[in-house]
Amino acid sequence: MIPLTWFIGLGLILFMIGVAGVLLRKNIIIVLMSIELMLNSVNINLVAFSYYLDDIRGQIFAIFTITVAAAEVAVALGILIALVRNRRVLNSDDMDSLKG
Amino acid sequence: MIFSLLDVLALLPELILVAVACILLVLDPLIKKCSGLAGVISVVTIIAAAIATYCIASGDLAGGSFFADMHKIDLYSVFFKMIFYVATVLVMLMSFQYVKTKDINMSEYYILMLFSLTGMMILASAVDLLTIYVGLELMSIPVYVLAGFKQSSRKSNEGAMKYIILGAFSSGILLYGISFIYGLTGTTDLAGIAVALKDPVTSVPALSIAIVMLVAGFAFKIAGVPFHMWAPDAYEGAPTPITAFMSVGVKAASFAVMVRVFMVGLEPLYDQWVIILIVISVLSMGYGNLVAISQKSIKRMLAYSSIAHAGYALLGLIAGTAEGVSSVLFYMAVYAVMNIGAFAIIILLSVNGRIDQLDSYRGLGKTNKLVALLMMILLFSLAGIPPMAGFMGKFYVFKALLSQGMVPLAIFAVLMSSVAAYFYIRVIMVMYMKEPDGEFKMFKPACLYFVILLTVVVTIWHGVYPTLLIDLARLASSII
């Protein structure tokens, strides 16, 4: 049996990659992908804990996370399309009409 | 687990809202011709939901847990739900004229608000991390869309984009914290978590990391520094009624769930989370008030002031007593009313062709005496000057803090509210001391005037006679 720490380690690495992607990359599409990575690392955690605790809640939680993440990305892409239509930018550095 | 009819009955207010919202979505092509009909139906629906909530709260179901202990109906949740109903109805009344002038008059505007309201109500009742997460997202996702509702406006798009990216990022962080809480305690039920945390075996370093992540996730939603970056941009870009909705509804709902998570679930770890909250609160009060001074746009100024207000309300949670919780409830109710009033006046001027820059308020005291007077009352209340309700809100928070012996923190908060007085009173100065740059005609939408007068009356009423509301808040917080 694979020890629990391996799963948590994998989750941690994925989470770190996701956070780094959100903070460092400029392309909005890549940022959205990084957010997905963060949410999926959470799913790995939840399912791993659920398996080791022999408790079903974690797996149910993971299903909810997947569903909600899909809704969130759909809205994010919709807003992105409206933004690209108006401004032709896909780079977060160019979103500079609001500041102060 | 088998659900009984009682579970469904307990969820009646939420079901009413979701059902009407779905029906409106389907009927949208038919009612498109009568503009504003969707808004009227939404307002009536919310009133119906409020009556349903009242009936349930005064009936046999009060105090019970439903859906396998995930949804709780108690005075605490009812108190917050009433805040949400009032706030949403007022925001909808404010919107009728605004959406017509800005050419965003679509049924979806009201429908999305109904969905967001449902999310807030689920949050207020949630006693399980799963329902908390689902409620948080159901509240946030429609607001992301609403923030970018002016499709042709670059600012609106940009504000919404920043909002959703940071909002999704913060839910990722929150979820990561939740997954560790679940792994370490073996449950997602708040009461169960509290029981598990009392056992010293579970206090491992990973738990501290989980708490930091939970705090960070919630701080994003209430716009506490250093997790506030989205707030000024999203507030400025969004349609003004939605800005009011975000700064009042979303904030109050996030406080509702935050207080429950920390005071019920993580209560045994008070010593650990209180330090992080103190840092966030101090930074929010300091940064929010100081940066608000340099703002030229009134909307942006109110955005920074709402960051500062989050800092004040956090003080009640920091006190960590029932008195502190009741002061948070009182603060949120009062803040909701006065902030909506201030935004209603911004809308009143903007539907008359005024932009939301500070300069466009020049001489308002000479051309429109009544509007200027009402704005002054609301700004005094936001600044915390007696006898307005804002003063009583701050008073109870500071009192709760002092009774826990946190004197330096209270002194800092008082100092910061004197800084806040500067930028609120500057608006009043511009209104009364500067010469008007040309006559401006005001046409007067009745709904908007109703909202403004109501908020002003409530603001003064709760400032002079706060007993009623604070007693309710005490009753509601006694269950925590």
Interface residues (C-beta under 8 A of the other chain):
Chain A: I8 G11 F15 G18 V19 V22 I28 V31 L32 I35 M38 L39 S41 V42 N45 L46 A48 F49 L53 D55 R57 G58 I60 F61 F64 T65 V68 A71 E72 V73 V75 A76 G78 I79 L80 A82 L83 N86 R87 S92 M95 S97 L98 K99 G100
Chain B: L129 L130 Y133 V134 E137 I141 Y144 V145 G148 Q151 S152 S153 R154 K155 N157 E158 G159 A160 M161 K162 I164 I165 A168 F169 S171 G172 I173 L175 Y176 I178 S179 F180 Y182 G183 G186 T187 T188 P232 D233 E236 G237 S294 Q295 K296 S297 R300
